[in-house]
Structures are given as C-alpha cells and as structure tokens.
Amino acid sequence: MATLEFRNAVGKVYFNGGMTEGGKLIRKSKSYRGIAEGATADNLYKALEQLAQLSEYPFIGAERLETADIMN
C-alpha cells in the first residue's frame, strides 16, 4: 500500500493589487516557505494574516501548499 511522506509546506498570501482596465482583479502574492508540518489551520491563518499587514496591498486570502512523496 502506498503512503504519503510530508516533504515541505508553503504559506501563500494573496493581495488585491487593483483592477485592470477591463475590470478584472489584479491578484498579487507572496510565499513563505518552511511551514511546519503540524501547523494548525488557525495558527497558520493568523500568522499569514499578520505578515500580510506588512504589505502595502489589502489582504484577500491565504492558502497552504504542501508537497509530499508517494512511497510504496
């Protein structure tokens, strides 16, 4: 049976960068590497939200991107 083995995680913060002439949202992002495997969703969101306050752009959301190896 195959299993997943955690490799790393990245927290990605999204910002509102304004609007295009056509009215579409310009989405900017910043990635933070080295997220702990056991980081809870609440703690990660709070941390990324605090980091987002350092930006000149308004915060619109965040996500966690995780990489894992598939082991046999």
Steps between C-alpha positions, in 0.01 A plus 500: 500500500634844406538777760567873493812634672498875576781690327423871553226762518469857379259768620381726220338838566286672236451876465273733307730678254224711347298456183591473133347734245260217419378480860685182601666466840880512503602237754848525648655234724785435740624153608643404837697176505583270791150458639498229769321174419292523818395865462126528562276679253411767758861570597617508139220735395571736791874505422448562127239766571748681729776478236256638242465817708860584405394542136372813332223294334174388668493134614242283320589144604757231566567136421732219602682309227642167613741267323524133586680196362296197405671200653432136424 
